[in-house]
Amino acid sequence: MCGIVGYTGARSAVDPLIEGLRRLEYRGYDSAGIALGTPTSLFIEKRAGKLANLESALSPNIPTVHSGISHTRWATHGGPTDRNAHPHVDNEGKLAVIHNGIIENYSELKAELESRGHSFSSDTDTESVAHLLSDLRKEHGGDLTQAMRAAVKLLRGSFTLLAVHADDPERIVGVRRNSPLVAGIGDGENFLASDVAAFIDYTKRAIELGQDEIITITPSSIEIIDLAGKAVAPREYEITWDAAAAQKGGFTHFMLKEIFEQPKAVADTLIGRLSDNDQILIDELHMTDAEIAALKKIVVIACGTAYHAGMVAKYAIEKWAKISVEVEIASEYRYRDPIVDSSTLVVAISQSGETMDTLMAVRHAKAAGARVLAICNTNSSTIPRESDAVIYTHAGPEIAVASTKALLTQIVAVYLLGLKLAQVRKELSDLEVKSIYHQMLELPAQIEQILETVEPLRELTRKFATSDTVLFLGRNVGYPVALEGALKLKELAYIHAEGFAGGELKHGPIALIDSVKQTPVIAILPAGHENALDEKMLSNIQEVKARGARVIVIAQEGDAVVGAEHIIRIPSGPALLQPILATVPLQVFAYEMAVARGNDVDQPRNLAKSVTVE
Ligand code: AGP
């Protein structure tokens, strides 16, 4: 996610603007930039790469000014280059904009603005806003605040925007929609930022902003208006965190922060993926309908948690698109002679885009003549660069080693792929696709609902903190969920945990149940009662309970459950979408076990966030 900072006051603006970006580096970025409000014009500097690149570009001729905006970019539209870095300016070079989020209708705006004579210099969605604001400011008598209010009515998507104009450099205007923006109140100075970490060293007095509220700051004033232009009373609060906690948004660990970011991550990955005429939009696939129709097989390659997303893909794509899907552990795939050709689509799933096992499997598949689609969370990383196409998930940077929000967005991405293939191959009607897409739009609120009931889960976890073995059972799409729950527990609590297909229990694993230790078993009850799978799982629960296991069940609201010591309820929904919801309590369970056992949650022993060796 991008980092946003605005400052106006008595200090030399470059200090709070650069220090603010440094405090936001944890958000992940691949370029940085600054606009300083000198009395006659704007001083703009921006560089790809780390903050140090921007700082070295600034040192020789930096002007001493007292206001400006600065930005760290996490690339979505357009690669991480100098010219795509923010700020973006209008053609006169007098109005600068920085942005966090996605302007969904930027291409329509760009076409309209170009027809009015604006010329563009970047590949970004943000630049459209700079030119739009420039026109609107002229239409509103030079009033940047009113221009921003008019602009917001024309924008679709999620955004935090800051703008500054050379004619009135100490005035900074900001707005937010589904993206964070907070104001800091100083003494003769004021701040705007993506989160309080950017200015917490200068002030602990903050103002929260609501949806579509436009804020204007000067050194001596803060004014907020709504879309109707009506004044909004500032909602001030005291920041109680210290700087370190602020980078985690007040959460104790990045992992917990990222678990709670999942509703937004899923929502952002779904944004703009269904057209007005009910067509799934994945232009980045770079495949014609004929090529899609000719596909005979899909092979998913991935590691770890990403591999579990691939397992979900098999159930969804085979059911919706009626294409055969194989799911392969990347490190195994490349030592086989896989049967691939031009009618095979290989899908490489990777959060980091740098996992060597997956990268080597991609090269192996390409050498065998397959087309490769990457599903990745890190813009311009190696795996997307070496693939024929890429679908970027919009989870934002995932700092904790244990992958959480990336997994949910990977599953959303494979759902979108499955719907696209099914629609083109006419296996699903437009109405069916629209219905499933709208069910997916419910997921962010349903995840929120689960997270609101996380407190009892914390207490429950404490009961099992000393267990040395935990088993996870799932059936159908619940099977990858069971594997993911076990992996989370292994990597966070250092507990021997195993995930099984429920039907496999009687073929050996049930011998692991220790009646003395009362082995904990977590069972994911299948959703949707498809082919009476839930009855078979209910039998599994009885079988393990009869042998002394303590049973926790993940079940949808309304599902009848017998024999469980504890039932964790999740919202009801379609069976194929259940993994998105059933995984969340297991993430929290593993997190709480790690905390209870005093482990390093964000950096578990022996593990790396990206395994760049084979
Ligand atoms: C997941 O919690 C682990 N950190 C690990 O299994 C991870 O999913 C795996 O290494 C793949 O990483 P990638 O998605 O970056 O390729």
Boltz pocket constraint, residues with backbone or C-beta under 6 A from the ligand:
constraints:
  - pocket:
      binder: B
      contacts: [[A, 303], [A, 304], [A, 305], [A, 306], [A, 349], [A, 350], [A, 351], [A, 352], [A, 353], [A, 354], [A, 355], [A, 358], [A, 401], [A, 402], [A, 403], [A, 404], [A, 491], [A, 608], [A, 609], [A, 610], [A, 611]]
      max_distance: 6.0
